[in-house]
Amino acid sequence: MSLKSFQLVEEFVQKRNASAAVALVSHRGLQYGPVAFGRVAFFPGAEPVSPDTIFDLASLTKVLGATTIALRLLGEGVLDLDAELGELLDGVPEDKARITAAQLLSHTSGLPAWAPIYELAAGPEQVVPEILKQPMEYEPGTQVVYSCLGFILLGRILERLTGTPLQDLVLERVIKPLDLQDTAYNPPEAVLPRVVYTEWCPRRKQFLRGIVHDENAQALNGVSANAGLFSTASDLAKFAQMILDGGRVNGHAVLSKQVLSLLSRCYTQGLNDRRTLGWMLHNPPDSSGGRLLSPSAIGHTGFTGTSLWIDPEKELFVILLTNRVHPVRTNDAIIRLRPAFHDAVLKELLQV
């Protein structure tokens, strides 16, 4: 089934704001899509997009991977939200020692939003030490500053707590339990014909395809908590449905109801943005999810042109995957498409 609202996505591609897009919506168990538009690149002869086309998820990696693993470890008593960075990692300087796991997850850590760690680190093992050298920008807990650096530290914490590399954690704790068929770091060569191209990389002298777009994730060999996962709309739909089903898949609990309930809590009350653990809470009028989602709806976006919003109250989720950074990242039309698309979907489905 399809929706009239998908025309907005089609027009977005027709106007060359991305070469490729796939949209999928589910409402009360009825799925619309995935519907595919465009081609995997703007190159002559590029393959048409299909419903199972694979996209660089960018920061959707934060919620699909690291946040979900953190929630699982929280439910198992392995992770404590009040645990401080100084106890969780070695070599933490005094100005960062009191940052808590909850502050990393809610982007209130005091760390900068971003820094060119890929230019500073001699190798993957130097990424975390270079992040720990970055100056703090504000007192932890006093404001929300979305920080990729904080999530890279979170990924190292998850590895430290479990003794397991992040790639294996995501595989064992997310991909296998949810039976995700096309979700991976560094997608294998066999699936590259289904992967959309992203931006021209001047350092590699090539358009990226199957290589993570985020430079700091590149410095970690493509495996990071902040970015690096590639996936399809259908795999993301399995993940979103698990959230709507109270953390369960085929009768088995991936996330406990108790832990899942934490995602309806705002951890940044009174600050400049509404955030829960890992996710954004709906915060109109400037939300990427538009104006019509419930206050408890959770969502996230990705720099490459991806987004996922889940609304348990309305039994709804909306997946939008594009490669809006192809051929260059300066195109910002996605900022206007996202809210317009979500509002159109909700008006069409709920007659509001």
ZAMARDREN-57053 format. One record per residue (C-alpha): residue number from 1; y, x, z. Coordinates in nm, 2 decimals. Layout:
BEGIN
(r NUM (Y X Z));
...
***
This chain:
BEGIN
(r 1 (0.00 0.00 0.00));
(r 2 (0.36 0.10 -0.06));
(r 3 (0.70 0.01 0.06));
(r 4 (1.03 -0.05 -0.12));
(r 5 (1.18 0.20 0.12));
(r 6 (0.99 0.48 -0.05));
(r 7 (1.24 0.44 -0.34));
(r 8 (1.49 0.64 -0.13));
(r 9 (1.25 0.93 -0.12));
(r 10 (1.18 0.90 -0.49));
(r 11 (1.56 0.91 -0.56));
(r 12 (1.59 1.21 -0.34));
(r 13 (1.34 1.40 -0.56));
(r 14 (1.49 1.26 -0.88));
(r 15 (1.83 1.40 -0.78));
(r 16 (1.66 1.74 -0.74));
(r 17 (1.72 1.76 -0.36));
(r 18 (1.36 1.88 -0.35));
(r 19 (1.09 1.93 -0.61));
(r 20 (0.83 1.75 -0.39));
(r 21 (0.80 1.48 -0.13));
(r 22 (0.52 1.28 0.03));
(r 23 (0.59 0.98 0.26));
(r 24 (0.36 0.79 0.48));
(r 25 (0.43 0.50 0.73));
(r 26 (0.19 0.32 0.97));
(r 27 (0.28 0.00 1.15));
(r 28 (0.03 -0.18 1.38));
(r 29 (-0.26 -0.01 1.21));
(r 30 (-0.15 -0.09 0.85));
(r 31 (-0.09 0.23 0.66));
(r 32 (0.16 0.26 0.37));
(r 33 (0.10 0.57 0.16));
(r 34 (0.08 0.86 0.14));
(r 35 (0.30 0.82 -0.17));
(r 36 (0.38 1.14 -0.36));
(r 37 (0.68 1.22 -0.57));
(r 38 (0.77 1.52 -0.79));
(r 39 (0.61 1.85 -0.86));
(r 40 (0.51 2.15 -0.64));
(r 41 (0.81 2.35 -0.78));
(r 42 (1.10 2.32 -1.03));
(r 43 (0.92 2.56 -1.26));
(r 44 (0.83 2.44 -1.61));
(r 45 (0.47 2.32 -1.60));
(r 46 (0.44 2.30 -1.23));
(r 47 (0.16 2.08 -1.10));
(r 48 (0.25 1.71 -1.00));
(r 49 (0.25 1.64 -0.63));
(r 50 (-0.05 1.44 -0.50));
(r 51 (-0.10 1.25 -0.17));
(r 52 (-0.29 1.55 -0.04));
(r 53 (-0.03 1.81 -0.13));
(r 54 (0.02 2.07 0.15));
(r 55 (0.37 2.15 0.30));
(r 56 (0.51 2.42 0.52));
(r 57 (0.57 2.21 0.83));
(r 58 (0.83 2.45 0.98));
(r 59 (0.93 2.33 1.33));
(r 60 (0.68 2.04 1.33));
(r 61 (0.45 2.33 1.43));
(r 62 (0.62 2.32 1.77));
(r 63 (0.50 1.97 1.84));
(r 64 (0.17 1.96 1.65));
(r 65 (0.06 2.29 1.79));
(r 66 (0.22 2.45 2.10));
(r 67 (0.35 2.13 2.26));
(r 68 (0.01 1.96 2.23));
(r 69 (-0.17 2.27 2.37));
(r 70 (0.08 2.29 2.66));
(r 71 (0.02 1.92 2.74));
(r 72 (-0.36 1.98 2.74));
(r 73 (-0.32 2.28 2.97));
(r 74 (-0.09 2.08 3.19));
(r 75 (-0.36 1.81 3.22));
(r 76 (-0.62 2.07 3.31));
(r 77 (-0.40 2.22 3.58));
(r 78 (-0.38 2.55 3.39));
(r 79 (0.00 2.52 3.31));
(r 80 (0.26 2.43 3.58));
(r 81 (0.59 2.30 3.44));
(r 82 (0.77 2.47 3.73));
(r 83 (0.61 2.81 3.67));
(r 84 (0.87 3.07 3.60));
(r 85 (0.88 3.32 3.31));
(r 86 (0.87 3.61 3.55));
(r 87 (0.53 3.50 3.67));
(r 88 (0.40 3.40 3.33));
(r 89 (0.48 3.71 3.13));
(r 90 (0.51 4.09 3.20));
(r 91 (0.83 4.28 3.14));
(r 92 (1.07 3.98 3.19));
(r 93 (1.42 4.10 3.28));
(r 94 (1.59 3.95 3.59));
(r 95 (1.83 3.73 3.39));
(r 96 (1.53 3.54 3.24));
(r 97 (1.28 3.55 3.52));
(r 98 (1.37 3.21 3.66));
(r 99 (1.34 3.02 3.33));
(r 100 (1.07 2.75 3.38));
(r 101 (0.80 2.63 3.14));
(r 102 (0.97 2.29 3.14));
(r 103 (1.30 2.45 3.03));
(r 104 (1.12 2.63 2.74));
(r 105 (0.97 2.30 2.63));
(r 106 (1.29 2.10 2.67));
(r 107 (1.51 2.36 2.50));
(r 108 (1.72 2.41 2.82));
(r 109 (1.62 2.77 2.89));
(r 110 (1.95 2.95 2.83));
(r 111 (1.81 3.15 2.54));
(r 112 (1.99 3.17 2.21));
(r 113 (1.89 2.93 1.93));
(r 114 (1.79 3.21 1.70));
(r 115 (1.82 3.58 1.64));
(r 116 (1.69 3.80 1.35));
(r 117 (1.40 3.93 1.55));
(r 118 (1.22 4.01 1.23));
(r 119 (1.48 4.28 1.16));
(r 120 (1.45 4.42 1.51));
(r 121 (1.07 4.42 1.58));
(r 122 (0.87 4.71 1.44));
(r 123 (0.56 4.49 1.44));
(r 124 (0.42 4.17 1.58));
(r 125 (0.36 4.32 1.92));
(r 126 (0.74 4.39 1.95));
(r 127 (0.86 4.03 1.88));
(r 128 (0.84 3.91 2.24));
(r 129 (1.00 4.23 2.39));
(r 130 (1.28 4.19 2.14));
(r 131 (1.34 3.83 2.24));
(r 132 (1.35 3.92 2.60));
(r 133 (1.63 4.17 2.52));
(r 134 (1.85 3.89 2.38));
(r 135 (2.15 3.80 2.60));
(r 136 (2.14 3.47 2.77));
(r 137 (2.39 3.21 2.64));
(r 138 (2.41 2.97 2.93));
(r 139 (2.27 2.89 3.28));
(r 140 (1.92 2.75 3.24));
(r 141 (1.90 2.37 3.28));
(r 142 (2.27 2.31 3.21));
(r 143 (2.26 2.22 2.84));
(r 144 (2.03 2.17 2.55));
(r 145 (2.03 2.44 2.28));
(r 146 (1.74 2.41 2.05));
(r 147 (1.57 2.75 2.06));
(r 148 (1.30 2.88 1.83));
(r 149 (1.30 3.20 2.04));
(r 150 (1.20 2.99 2.35));
(r 151 (0.90 2.85 2.17));
(r 152 (0.78 3.19 2.05));
(r 153 (0.78 3.29 2.42));
(r 154 (0.59 2.97 2.50));
(r 155 (0.33 3.06 2.25));
(r 156 (0.27 3.39 2.42));
(r 157 (0.25 3.22 2.75));
(r 158 (-0.02 2.98 2.62));
(r 159 (-0.21 3.29 2.49));
(r 160 (-0.18 3.46 2.83));
(r 161 (-0.29 3.16 3.03));
(r 162 (-0.60 3.10 2.82));
(r 163 (-0.69 3.45 2.70));
(r 164 (-0.71 3.31 2.35));
(r 165 (-0.50 3.39 2.04));
(r 166 (-0.26 3.11 1.94));
(r 167 (-0.44 3.06 1.60));
(r 168 (-0.77 3.00 1.78));
(r 169 (-0.60 2.77 2.04));
(r 170 (-0.46 2.55 1.77));
(r 171 (-0.79 2.54 1.59));
(r 172 (-1.00 2.46 1.90));
(r 173 (-0.75 2.23 2.08));
(r 174 (-0.58 2.04 1.79));
(r 175 (-0.74 2.09 1.45));
(r 176 (-1.10 2.04 1.54));
(r 177 (-1.07 1.75 1.79));
(r 178 (-0.85 1.56 1.54));
(r 179 (-1.06 1.65 1.24));
(r 180 (-0.76 1.78 1.05));
(r 181 (-0.88 1.89 0.70));
(r 182 (-0.58 2.07 0.56));
(r 183 (-0.39 2.20 0.86));
(r 184 (-0.38 2.58 0.91));
(r 185 (-0.17 2.89 0.96));
(r 186 (-0.17 3.11 0.64));
(r 187 (-0.35 2.86 0.42));
(r 188 (-0.65 3.01 0.23));
(r 189 (-0.61 3.10 -0.14));
(r 190 (-0.84 2.82 -0.24));
(r 191 (-0.59 2.55 -0.15));
(r 192 (-0.27 2.73 -0.28));
(r 193 (-0.26 2.51 -0.59));
(r 194 (-0.19 2.22 -0.35));
(r 195 (0.08 2.40 -0.16));
(r 196 (0.44 2.34 -0.25));
(r 197 (0.68 2.63 -0.31));
(r 198 (0.97 2.69 -0.08));
(r 199 (1.26 2.94 -0.09));
(r 200 (1.31 3.26 -0.29));
(r 201 (1.25 3.54 -0.05));
(r 202 (1.47 3.84 -0.13));
(r 203 (1.26 4.08 0.08));
(r 204 (0.94 3.98 -0.09));
(r 205 (1.10 3.93 -0.43));
(r 206 (0.91 3.60 -0.48));
(r 207 (0.92 3.23 -0.42));
(r 208 (0.72 3.16 -0.11));
(r 209 (0.40 2.96 -0.15));
(r 210 (0.15 2.95 0.14));
(r 211 (0.37 3.20 0.33));
(r 212 (0.57 3.06 0.62));
(r 213 (0.93 3.02 0.54));
(r 214 (1.06 3.11 0.88));
(r 215 (1.13 3.49 0.90));
(r 216 (1.05 3.53 1.27));
(r 217 (0.72 3.36 1.21));
(r 218 (0.66 3.60 0.92));
(r 219 (0.71 3.88 1.17));
(r 220 (0.42 3.74 1.37));
(r 221 (0.20 3.75 1.06));
(r 222 (0.26 3.38 1.00));
(r 223 (0.11 3.27 1.33));
(r 224 (0.38 3.15 1.58));
(r 225 (0.45 2.86 1.81));
(r 226 (0.78 2.79 1.65));
(r 227 (0.67 2.77 1.29));
(r 228 (0.38 2.86 1.06));
(r 229 (0.15 2.55 1.03));
(r 230 (0.09 2.40 0.69));
(r 231 (-0.04 2.04 0.66));
(r 232 (-0.06 1.71 0.47));
(r 233 (0.07 1.37 0.55));
(r 234 (-0.28 1.24 0.61));
(r 235 (-0.35 1.50 0.87));
(r 236 (-0.02 1.43 1.04));
(r 237 (-0.11 1.06 1.04));
(r 238 (-0.43 1.14 1.24));
(r 239 (-0.22 1.32 1.49));
(r 240 (0.04 1.05 1.52));
(r 241 (-0.23 0.78 1.55));
(r 242 (-0.38 0.98 1.84));
(r 243 (-0.05 0.95 2.02));
(r 244 (-0.03 0.58 1.95));
(r 245 (-0.39 0.54 2.07));
(r 246 (-0.31 0.68 2.41));
(r 247 (-0.42 1.03 2.34));
(r 248 (-0.77 0.93 2.22));
(r 249 (-0.96 1.00 1.90));
(r 250 (-1.29 0.82 1.84));
(r 251 (-1.33 0.74 2.21));
(r 252 (-1.26 1.10 2.32));
(r 253 (-0.94 1.20 2.51));
(r 254 (-0.74 1.47 2.34));
(r 255 (-0.45 1.41 2.58));
(r 256 (-0.48 1.22 2.90));
(r 257 (-0.27 0.90 2.94));
(r 258 (-0.11 1.06 3.25));
(r 259 (0.01 1.36 3.05));
(r 260 (0.10 1.15 2.75));
(r 261 (0.32 0.93 2.97));
(r 262 (0.54 1.24 3.03));
(r 263 (0.66 1.22 2.67));
(r 264 (0.85 0.90 2.75));
(r 265 (1.05 1.08 3.02));
(r 266 (1.38 1.24 2.94));
(r 267 (1.39 1.60 3.08));
(r 268 (1.76 1.65 2.99));
(r 269 (1.92 1.36 3.17));
(r 270 (2.30 1.39 3.17));
(r 271 (2.30 1.68 2.92));
(r 272 (2.41 1.69 2.56));
(r 273 (2.09 1.57 2.40));
(r 274 (1.79 1.36 2.49));
(r 275 (1.47 1.57 2.50));
(r 276 (1.13 1.54 2.65));
(r 277 (0.86 1.80 2.65));
(r 278 (0.87 1.96 2.31));
(r 279 (0.99 1.65 2.13));
(r 280 (1.33 1.48 2.07));
(r 281 (1.38 1.14 2.22));
(r 282 (1.56 0.88 2.00));
(r 283 (1.93 0.93 2.04));
(r 284 (2.14 0.73 1.80));
(r 285 (2.38 0.72 1.62));
(r 286 (2.31 1.08 1.50));
(r 287 (1.93 1.08 1.52));
(r 288 (1.72 1.19 1.22));
(r 289 (1.52 0.88 1.30));
(r 290 (1.81 0.65 1.23));
(r 291 (1.94 0.37 1.46));
(r 292 (1.65 0.13 1.49));
(r 293 (1.37 0.31 1.67));
(r 294 (1.30 0.24 2.04));
(r 295 (1.47 0.46 2.30));
(r 296 (1.12 0.60 2.39));
(r 297 (1.04 0.70 2.03));
(r 298 (0.96 1.07 1.99));
(r 299 (1.03 1.28 1.69));
(r 300 (1.08 1.62 1.54));
(r 301 (1.21 1.77 1.22));
(r 302 (1.14 2.09 1.03));
(r 303 (1.38 2.32 0.85));
(r 304 (1.19 2.31 0.52));
(r 305 (1.25 1.93 0.50));
(r 306 (0.98 1.77 0.71));
(r 307 (0.99 1.51 0.99));
(r 308 (0.77 1.30 1.21));
(r 309 (0.88 1.00 1.43));
(r 310 (0.64 0.81 1.65));
(r 311 (0.74 0.48 1.82));
(r 312 (0.47 0.36 2.06));
(r 313 (0.68 0.05 2.15));
(r 314 (0.69 -0.06 1.79));
(r 315 (0.34 0.08 1.71));
(r 316 (0.49 0.27 1.43));
(r 317 (0.51 0.62 1.29));
(r 318 (0.70 0.77 0.99));
(r 319 (0.60 1.09 0.81));
(r 320 (0.83 1.25 0.56));
(r 321 (0.74 1.58 0.40));
(r 322 (0.97 1.76 0.14));
(r 323 (1.04 2.11 0.03));
(r 324 (1.42 2.08 0.04));
(r 325 (1.46 2.46 0.08));
(r 326 (1.33 2.51 -0.28));
(r 327 (1.48 2.69 -0.44));
(r 328 (1.75 2.76 -0.17));
(r 329 (1.81 2.65 0.18));
(r 330 (2.18 2.55 0.13));
(r 331 (2.08 2.19 0.02));
(r 332 (2.15 1.96 0.31));
(r 333 (2.09 1.62 0.15));
(r 334 (1.78 1.58 0.38));
(r 335 (2.02 1.52 0.67));
(r 336 (2.14 1.20 0.50));
(r 337 (1.80 1.10 0.37));
(r 338 (1.62 1.10 0.70));
(r 339 (1.81 0.84 0.90));
(r 340 (1.86 0.62 0.59));
(r 341 (1.49 0.63 0.51));
(r 342 (1.38 0.55 0.87));
(r 343 (1.63 0.26 0.90));
(r 344 (1.52 0.12 0.56));
(r 345 (1.15 0.14 0.67));
(r 346 (1.22 -0.04 1.00));
(r 347 (1.43 -0.31 0.83));
(r 348 (1.16 -0.37 0.58));
(r 349 (0.87 -0.39 0.83));
(r 350 (1.04 -0.55 1.12));
(r 351 (1.30 -0.77 0.94));
(r 352 (1.57 -0.64 1.17));
***
